[in-house]
Amino acid sequence: MVINLNEINRLLVSLRELRPALNAVPQTKLYDHLNSRLFLRENPDFEPVINFALRLGLISRSKRGISITKHGAELLSHNPEEFYELRPIQRTMLVRSCYLDGPFRREIKRFAKKFSRDDENGDIIWSSLDSEPMEDEEWLADHLMQLGVVLQNGDTLLVTDEYKATFLQLNDEGGDYSEEQLKQSLEEKLLLAEIAESYVVKYEQERLRKKGHAAEAACVRQISKIRVNAGYDINSYNGASKALAPDRFIEVKGSGQRSVRFIWSPNEMKKAAQLKDGYWIYFIGEIDRTNRLVKREPVMIQNPHKQLTEDSRFRTQSSNVLVEADFAGPRLTTPSRISRKRV
């Protein structure tokens, strides 16, 4: 495996000098050109460098020789001065196209799952003292340090701020999906959403009826089916409303796990900023999908931009995208069964 990723630039620059038109370069001619220039007192074995660049899709090899691919040419275009060291934009491109969504995606997902979040400061860390051993991923740790994804501090690796959200997402994903597995996963998420939203409609109706607001209870509506970009799922009421104009707008989050954990989308955050105290998030945890049972009351978050910042029980990551807390809604005395909706 390549030790110094800067060798990628040397390889691509040599290919461009030998064949400006991106035609194939005989391998022996390429080796001679690479070895004619000495960097860092000693040249590496270039065969692993070439094989690595082939795996990344930066170059291609044929009977005629080696040539730069479009991907390689794009990477090289961000180094017009022909520096040996990778430029910041080049490092970012390699991370995005070759590690996160490229040939090393499977390896980086395994790597990310060995990291954990420090509850005290929100850092994403790996420790040689108490984390799962790196084993075959040591080379990947070295690459990601060179690319600015992680930093080393003694026995600890620390994910940089720029990639915290990425590591949290990788930890949240599970394995890569086949088309059938992806379809099943999406169906399960839709089922959770359907059960949770149906329950919240029922919950709001009962809440309003108990307060003596029967007319308002009758007008509670699930609007997510007809306005998918509304930024919330349900129109409801705080109490009495003379014109029956909704004044409680609820975004519903459902999960099979007990404790609070959900993703808050940019569109939802934008709407919450506009509505302020009128915007609520209801988190419904411990949903039994198989039996369509809700076992807990909602965790209710009013004006989440304010509450998630001021309430220390909540943890937020990635600019309030991922929200977590170590508590759940009160357990229902009797689980609520949600009937299937007739089509």
C-alpha positions, 0 to 999 in steps of 0.5 A: 500500500502507498505510504506517501499520498503525495506520490500521486501528484508526481505520477500524474505530473510525469504522465502529463509531461510525457503525454500532454494529450493524455495518450498512453505512456509506455510503462518503461518510459514512465519509470525512467521519467519518474526515477530521473528526479529525486525527491526526499533523498530517495525515490520509492518503489513506483509499482505500488504507486501505479497500482494504487492510482489504478485502483483509485481510477486516476490512471488506466493501463492498456497494452500501449501503456499508462494514461491519465483518466478524466478523474485523474486529469480533474485532480491534476487540474487543481495543481497547476504549479505542479507541487509535489504535495497534494493541494487542499482541494486535491485532498478533499477530492480524494476523500470524497471520490475515492474513500467516502464514495469510491473504492475504499468505501467499505474499508472506511465504513469499518474504520469509522465504526471503531470510533466513538463520540466523547459525551463531554466535548462531542469529539469523535475519537479512537484510542489505542488503549480502549477502542477496537484495534485497527488491525488491517486498517492502520494504512487507512488511518495513515492515509486519512491523517495525510488527507486531513480527516483525522489528527493524531494526539498521542494514543488517540486519533481525533476526527477533524471538525470538517468530517465529524458529521461524515463519521456520525453518518457512517456509524449510523448507516449500517452496511451497504445495501443491495437494491432489495435491501435498500428497498426494504430499509426505505419501506421500514422507515416509511412504516415507522413514519406512518405509525408515529404520525398516526399516533401523534394525530390521535395523541393531539386529538385526545389532548385537545378533547381533554382540554375541552376543545372538541372543534380543534381536535376534529381539525387536527390534520396530517399534512405530510402526505399532501405537502412533503416539503412543508417542513413539518408533518401535522397541523394542530392547536395549542388550545382554543382557536376562534378561526380554527387556524392551526398554531402548533406545527409538529414534525414527527420523528419515529424510531424503534429504539427507546432513547431520543435519536433522530435526523433533523433536515435543513428544510425542517430547521428552516421552517422551525426558525420561521415558526419559533414557538409554534414549531414542535418536534415529537419523538416517538421511541420504542415503536413495535413495527411488527405489531404496530404498537406505540409504547411511549408518549412523545418527547416534545421539543418546542422551538427546537432551535432554542430548546436543543441549545439550552437544554443540556440533556440533548446533544447535537452534531453536524449543525443540529442535523443529528440529535441525541439524548439519553432519555425517552418519553414516559411509558404508556400504561397500555400500548397504543395500537395503530390500525392500518390505513385503508387505501 
